[in-house]
């Protein structure tokens, strides 16, 4: 088991998930509330990683973050090194690659909230930030948890973008998926089996957490409506 790759992968997945939630929650709220003509375009662009081959996305990110573009040179001046083939570059690539897995469940959760709650909050003088913080986020808790788990797991197992953008640098860009590839390529199937088993275990435990949540903590809006009807 490559423990260095293991902890690097956990660090990458955790940081990516945190950044994605910070971006996806306000953007999902804007998409849900907005009637702007730009909404469809934003949703379409955010969904591109779902249909683009990872190698294509990884290639364009490699070009964009490399020192031959103005964007890439800016980060060379800022950080002292290119974003490509660095952990920071992997974070940027992972955020872009996993973005739809964070955004779409939250948009679905916000859209499913009873408009009556939103109307009542507005009548009481709640501004959009307070509305989102005190009404939408609690009611869409399961959707946000789903977004977090999907983002984490998608980052945990990504291969194409990591390989194209980060290469295989031990301690910097070698994740578990790259380590698994190297083990298979080197015919070390025993080590590959252990690495694959760790990835499978993480996925199973995370999905159990998502599906068990309604039984442990209630099912959000539905449980509240049920309690109201009994009252």
N, C-alpha and C positions, 0 to 999 in steps of 0.2 A: 504494500500500500504506500503510495506516494503522499505522505502527510503534508509535505510542503504544498503540493498542488491542492490537497484537500482544504487546508486552511485558506489558501488564496482564493479558491472557488467560493467558500463560505463568505469571505470578505467581499468579494465581487458581487455575489448575489444579494447580500444584505444591503450594501451601499446602493446598488442599482435599484432595489425595491424601495428604499427610503426616498431616493430622488424621484422615482416614478410617482409615488403617492403624492409628494409635494407638488408635482406638476399636474398630475391627472385629475385630482379632486377639483381644483378651481377651474380647469379647462372643461371637465365634464359638467360642472355647474353652468358654465357659460353656454355650452352646447345645448343644455336642457332649457335654459331660460331664454336664449337668444333667438331672434327671428331674422338675424342677419343673413344676407345672401352668401357670406363667406363661410357659414357653418358647414355646408355640404362639402366645400373644398377642404376645410380643415379636417373633417372626418375622413375624407377620402385619402388625404396625404398621410394621416396618422395610421390608416389601415394598410399602407403599402408593405410594411414588413411581413404581413400575413401572406402575401402572394409573391413577393420577390424572392428569388433564390438567395440563400444566405451568402453565397460566394459573390453574387452581384452586389449586394448591399455592402459586404466587406470590402470589395474592390473599390467602390466609390468612396467609402469612408477612408480607406487607405490613401487614396489620391487626395481627398479633401484635407486630411489631417497631416499629410506629409509636408516636408519643407519646400516643396515646389509651388505651393499655393500661398496667396496672401494670408488666408485663414491659418494655414499651418505655420507660416513664418511668425505670425503674431504669437502663437503659443511657444515657439522656440525662444522668442525674446522674453516671454513672460515666465516660462518654466525653466529655460536653459537647455531644453531637449525637445525633440518632436513628440507629439502625442502618439504618433504611430509607433508600434512596438514598445509600448509602455503600459503600466497598469492604468494610468489615467485615461489613456486612449481606449483601453478595454471598457472602462466605465462609460465613456461617451458612446461607444458602439453598442454596449449592452442596453443602455437607456433607450437608444433609438430602436434597436431590434425588438425589445420587449414592450415597447410603448403601447401597442394596441391591446396587449394582454392586461394592462393596467387600466386603460381608458374605457374600453368597451363595457366591462362589467359594472363600472361605476356609473356610466351614462345610463345603462339599463336599470340600475338600482334607483337613481335619482328620478328617472322617467316613470317608474312604477309607484312612486309615492303619491298618495291621495292628494289631489290639488286642493282639497279642503283645508289640509294642514297649512299649505303655503298661503292660501288666501287669508286664513285666520291670523297667521303670523304677520302678514303685511298690514292687516287692519289694526293690529296692535302696535304697529310702527317699527317692525323689525326691518333693518336694512339687509341687502343681499348677503353681506358677510355674516351677520348674526343669524339670518335664516339658514344659511348653509351649515354654520357651526352648531346651532342648537336644535335644528329640526332635521335637516336632510342627512347629515352624517350619522346621527344616532339611528334614524329609521333605515338607512341604507348600509348599516353596519356589516351585514353578511356579504353584500356586494363588494364592499371595500376589503373585507377579509379575503374574499375570492380573488380580487384583483391582486392583493399582496402575495397570496400563495402562488397564483399563476405566474406572476412576474418573477418571483423567487425561483420557482422550478424551471421556468423557461430559461432564465439566466444560468441556472445550475447545469443545464444540459446542452447549452449552445456550443456549437463546434465550428461551423463555417465562418461566421463573423470573427470569432476569436482567432482562428488559424490565419485568416487573411489579414486581419488588422494587427494582431499581436505576435504572430509566429509562435515559437516554442522556446521561450527563455525561462529557465528554471528560476523560481522565486519571484518572477516579474509578470509573466504572461502565460505560464504553463498551468492550465486548469485541469480538472479531473477528466474532462472529455478529451483533451489533448493527451494526457497521460494514458488514458485507455487506448487511444489510437496507437500510441507508441508501443504499448505492451502487446497489442495484437500484431502490429507490424513486426515486432521482435519475436513473435511466436511464444511469448510468455503468457500462456492462456490462464495459468493459475492466478497470476497477479491481475490479469484483465478481468477474471471472474470476480475477484474481491472488489475491484474498483466498480464494476458494473452493479454488484450487489449493494454497495453503499448508495449508489445513485437511485436504484430501485427502492431501497428502504426509505430514503428521504422522500421520494415521490409518494409512496404509499402513506406514510405517516402524515404528510402535509395534506393529502386529500381526505384522509380520515378526519383531520381537524376541521376541514371545511364542511364535510357532510354531517359530522357529529354536532356541530355548533347549534343547530335548531333544537336538537333534543336536550342539549345541556343548558342553553340559555334562552330558549324561546325563539320564535321565528319572526321577530321584528314587528312590522306593521300588522301582520295577520293576527299575532297573539294579542296585540293591543285592541284591535277591533273586536276580537272574541270576548275579551274582558269587558269592553264597553257594552256589548250586547247583553251579557249576563247581568250587568249592573242595571 
